[in-house]
Amino acid sequence: METVLSGLATGFAVALTPLNIFLVLIGCFSGTLIGALPGIGPINGVAILLPIAYGLGLPPESALILLAGIYYGAEYGGRISSILLNVPGDAGAVMTTLDGHPMALKGEAGRALSLSAVASFVGGTLAVIGLSLFGPLLAKFAVTFSPADYVALMVFAFASLASLVGRNGIKTLLGAVIGLMLATMGIDANTGVPRYTFGIPDLLAGIDFLVVVIGLFGMAELLHLVEQQVSGRLKTLPVDRSFLRRSDLLRTRWTILRCSVIGFFIGILPGTGASVASAVAYGTEKRLAGKSGASFGTGDMRGLAAPEAANNAAAGGALVPMLTLGIPGSGTTAILLGALLMFNVQPGPLMFTQRPEIAWGLIASMYLGNVALLIINLPLVGLFARMLTLPQHYLTPLIAMLAFVGVYSIVGNPFDLYLIILLGIFGWVLRKLDFSLAPVILGFVLGSLFENNLRRALSISAGDWGILIEDWKSIALYGLAALVVILPAWAGRRSARAPADAVED
């Protein structure tokens, strides 16, 4: 504990200099704006601004503080377009759309935005506390996860999908299968054989996540608005002066704390990230809610608080293996790792003793950054909510502009513009058939993780499938996956049997 306190003292001495305070504020504010743009996300935001941070000639600790501010500022900002436009800013914000946007449709946009800001603040702060106290120890445990353990983790995540969203479990699983099918398009990395490319050269590299999320969410929402406008059913969304109440915090306090812990531990595992953390947290919270979990997906505050706390906690958790072991925990931390190497700084256990001003300065700046984000975002809740008062015929081209500019500026391939239109039509059809689009996105994200780790595990064992059940961590995760599938069915039969027993009595 003395080492932690002395390290934090060193870190705050670095973070509280005028230059670094300014960089924290600039990073958080610009990160929020970047995150609010659909499809850009933290990884692209940090990648775009990395050359600027390097070109300014900043000291390593100051450059990293700026880039980290952009990182978790973008995690905050992803909720804005998710709640207001039903277009997630990045993969971690997909689950936010499930209850955040229905709250906005009911005229509670201000309430949803303020609740998500508080949940993000708690999740981010608890993650930094965990990073300060247990970082090296947790990182050593995280790297013991083998490819077989990751396969078990993905099986658990897929099992959670059955009760995750929507009222029809079959349609939820079908949506996940569609996502898995989209994830397999492109050249097989092991054999070099093209899969499901239909002779189109542009599909050989697969479909970029940005294209899928903008197509299925952004363009599908655009077509939905056009359909309403043509049919004359287009209405101005109600916007009141709703704000977070004390009763809301009391109702969601345990949800926020539980999901912050879940998000932090999942974030530590290299390669998982905020998308897995928010999905597992949402599914766990829905099951813990019991019968009241039926309101999830219709604007339940717990369904909004769960993924928001989890994805910001996961962002902090992903820094644990990067700082303590030099292993990036996510795509964004891989870019931050590259930034450190650009400044000739080698991350790892020795960095905390050899370069404490960088390691502890970053940790201290994250405490300041979370407070800064709360202070910046809460006063702007009313301004963000007023976006919904725009006439829908203005909102439609705004969504189209964000979709096309966002995709082309990052991907740079005209073919992908046609692809998002096709995916948008497909997503609109799925919505008409009462499919939830979140399982499709999650199936796409988790599918590549599942396939890659399964192939690695089988390569290690020379094709022996027994490797998948050799470790206690794998067995525990398979057991949890079985419980996730069996317990809801058992509880449903028991609740159905109870009225019949009462009638007989």
BELRA-V178988 format. One record per backbone hydrogen bond with DSSP energy under -0.5 kcal/mol. CO is the residue of the C=O (numbers start at 1). NH is the residue of the N-H. If there is no record, write none. Layout:
co={CO:CO}
nh={NH:NH}
//
This chain:
co={1:2:3:4:5:6:7:8:9:10:11:12:14:17:18:19:20:21:22:23:24:25:26:27:28:29:30:31:32:33:34:34:36:37:37:40:41:42:43:44:45:46:47:49:50:51:52:53:54:59:60:61:62:63:64:65:66:67:68:69:70:71:72:73:74:76:77:77:78:78:79:80:81:81:81:82:88:90:91:93:94:95:95:96:97:97:99:100:101:102:103:104:107:108:109:110:111:112:113:114:115:116:117:118:119:120:121:122:123:124:125:126:127:128:129:130:131:134:135:136:137:138:139:141:142:144:146:147:148:149:150:151:152:153:154:155:156:157:158:158:159:160:161:161:167:168:169:170:171:172:173:174:175:176:177:178:179:180:181:182:186:188:193:195:197:199:200:201:203:204:206:208:209:210:211:212:213:213:214:215:217:218:219:220:221:222:223:224:225:226:227:228:228:228:229:245:246:247:248:249:252:253:254:255:256:257:258:259:260:261:262:263:264:265:266:269:273:274:275:276:277:278:279:280:281:282:283:284:285:287:289:290:291:292:293:295:300:301:302:303:304:305:306:307:308:309:310:311:312:313:314:316:317:317:318:318:319:320:321:321:321:322:323:324:326:329:330:331:332:333:334:335:336:337:338:339:340:341:345:348:348:349:350:350:351:355:355:356:356:358:359:360:361:362:363:364:365:366:367:368:369:370:371:372:373:374:375:376:377:378:380:381:382:384:385:386:387:388:391:391:392:393:394:395:396:397:398:399:400:401:402:403:404:405:406:407:407:413:413:414:414:415:416:417:418:419:420:421:422:423:424:425:426:427:428:429:430:431:437:438:439:440:441:442:443:444:445:446:447:448:449:450:451:452:453:454:455:456:457:458:459:461:463:464:465:466:467:471:472:473:474:475:476:477:478:479:480:481:482:483:484:485:486:487:488:489:490:491:492:493:494:495:496:497:498:499:500:501}
nh={5:6:7:8:9:10:11:12:13:14:15:16:17:21:22:23:24:25:26:27:28:29:30:31:32:33:34:35:36:37:37:41:38:40:41:44:45:46:47:48:49:50:51:53:54:55:56:58:57:63:64:65:66:67:68:69:70:71:72:73:74:75:76:77:78:79:80:81:82:89:83:84:85:86:87:86:39:93:94:97:97:98:99:100:101:102:103:104:105:106:108:107:240:112:113:114:115:116:117:118:119:120:121:122:123:124:125:126:127:128:129:130:131:132:133:134:135:138:139:140:141:142:143:144:145:146:150:151:152:153:154:155:156:157:158:159:160:161:161:162:162:163:164:165:169:172:173:174:175:176:177:178:179:180:181:182:183:184:184:185:195:192:188:186:200:201:203:204:206:187:208:212:213:214:215:216:217:218:219:220:221:222:223:224:225:226:227:228:229:230:231:232:233:234:232:249:250:251:252:253:256:257:258:259:260:261:262:263:264:265:266:267:268:269:269:272:277:278:279:280:281:282:283:284:285:286:287:288:289:290:292:293:294:295:296:298:304:305:306:307:308:309:310:311:312:313:314:315:316:317:318:319:320:321:322:329:323:324:325:326:327:326:348:349:328:271:334:335:336:337:338:339:340:341:342:343:345:344:347:351:352:352:353:354:355:358:359:360:361:362:363:364:365:366:367:368:369:370:371:372:373:374:375:376:377:378:379:380:380:381:384:385:386:387:388:389:390:237:394:395:396:397:398:399:400:401:402:403:404:405:406:407:408:409:410:411:412:416:417:417:418:419:420:421:422:423:424:425:426:427:428:429:430:431:432:433:435:434:441:442:443:444:445:446:447:448:449:450:451:452:453:454:455:456:457:458:459:460:461:463:462:464:465:467:468:469:470:475:476:477:478:479:480:481:482:483:484:485:486:487:488:489:490:491:492:493:494:495:496:497:498:499:500:501:502:503:504:505}
//
